[in-house]
């Protein structure tokens, strides 16, 4: 980011291990990072690291999450779909689609979402 230039803002759905690695790098580059977590205990821990954080369990949309999209330039989805489908799209797909400054959307996954299939 150039000195005095526009601030990039990342909205990260699911600040788990992998997304935290990516998001910490963005913080170090001067980005604003807003993220979600399912754990009440993680909210304070992540806030102490410099993230703007809100709870998102995937059961309902969140007002803080919706508000974060207004200035988002980038979005990262790091929440695996569940039995009911993709909670991010179900509850915040419209917010992503209408975010006025959004330039990029990424999806981050791990092999852990596939479960243990005994090596097959």
C-alpha distance (Angstrom), angle and dihedral (degrees) to the residues before:
residue distance angle dihedral
X1 . . .
X2 3.78 . .
X3 3.79 119.3 .
X4 3.79 108.1 -92.3
X5 3.82 91.5 5.6
X6 3.77 126.3 128.1
X7 3.78 117.2 -63.8
X8 3.77 116.9 -115.3
X9 3.78 114.2 -138.8
X10 3.79 122.4 -159.7
X11 3.79 121.6 -161.1
X12 3.79 108.1 -160.6
X13 3.79 121.0 -167.4
X14 3.79 105.3 -153.7
X15 3.80 115.5 16.3
X16 3.80 94.4 -155.8
X17 3.78 125.6 143.8
X18 3.82 99.5 -69.5
X19 3.80 95.5 40.6
X20 3.81 90.4 48.6
X21 3.82 90.7 57.5
X22 3.80 90.6 53.6
X23 3.82 94.5 40.6
X24 3.82 94.4 49.3
X25 3.80 88.4 57.1
X26 3.79 89.8 53.1
X27 3.82 91.4 49.6
X28 3.81 89.6 52.9
X29 3.82 88.5 53.6
X30 3.80 91.4 55.4
X31 3.79 98.6 -98.9
X32 3.77 123.1 144.5
X33 3.79 109.3 -123.2
X34 3.79 125.1 -161.4
X35 3.77 116.4 -176.8
X36 3.75 143.3 172.0
X37 3.77 132.6 -131.6
X38 3.80 134.4 -178.8
X39 3.79 92.7 -142.0
X40 3.80 124.5 83.4
X41 3.81 88.3 -154.8
X42 3.80 92.6 55.6
X43 3.80 93.3 55.4
X44 3.82 93.4 72.8
X45 3.81 94.6 38.9
X46 3.80 92.7 52.4
X47 3.81 92.5 41.9
X48 3.81 88.8 55.2
X49 3.82 88.1 56.3
X50 3.80 92.0 56.4
X51 3.79 101.8 -95.2
X52 3.80 123.1 130.7
X53 3.81 100.6 -130.2
X54 3.79 139.0 -171.8
X55 3.77 134.9 175.5
X56 3.79 116.2 -104.3
X57 3.79 115.7 172.8
X58 3.79 94.7 174.0
X59 3.79 92.2 -117.9
X60 3.82 97.2 98.6
X61 3.80 139.2 2.7
X62 3.77 117.8 -89.3
X63 3.80 124.9 -134.0
X64 3.82 92.5 -145.4
X65 3.79 90.2 50.2
X66 3.79 91.9 49.0
X67 3.82 90.9 49.3
X68 3.82 92.1 50.2
X69 3.81 90.7 63.3
X70 3.79 93.4 64.8
X71 3.80 93.1 81.2
X72 3.80 100.7 21.4
X73 3.78 116.3 132.5
X74 3.80 94.5 177.2
X75 3.81 135.4 25.0
X76 3.78 129.8 -161.9
X77 3.79 121.9 -167.6
X78 3.79 112.7 -157.7
X79 3.79 100.1 160.6
X80 3.77 118.5 105.1
X81 3.79 118.1 -132.8
X82 3.79 114.4 -101.4
X83 3.78 135.1 -152.4
X84 3.82 89.7 -72.1
X85 3.81 93.2 49.7
X86 3.78 130.4 -109.5
X87 3.82 109.5 -10.9
X88 3.80 92.7 -167.1
X89 3.79 93.1 56.6
X90 3.79 92.8 39.8
X91 3.79 94.9 53.0
X92 3.81 105.3 22.1
X93 3.80 107.2 18.7
X94 3.80 90.7 106.4
X95 3.80 90.7 50.2
X96 3.79 90.5 53.7
X97 3.80 92.2 46.2
X98 3.80 92.9 51.5
X99 3.83 99.7 39.2
X100 3.82 101.8 128.3
X101 3.83 98.6 -150.6
X102 3.82 99.6 36.0
X103 3.81 112.2 132.7
X104 3.80 103.1 163.6
X105 3.82 140.7 22.8
X106 3.80 122.1 -167.5
X107 3.77 135.2 -177.0
X108 3.79 120.7 -146.5
X109 3.76 121.2 -167.4
X110 3.77 138.9 163.9
X111 3.78 131.3 -146.7
X112 3.81 85.4 -109.9
X113 3.79 90.8 82.2
X114 3.80 90.4 68.8
X115 3.79 95.6 61.3
X116 3.78 129.3 -140.0
X117 3.79 111.7 -48.6
X118 3.82 96.4 171.2
X119 3.79 93.9 -102.2
X120 3.80 95.8 -52.5
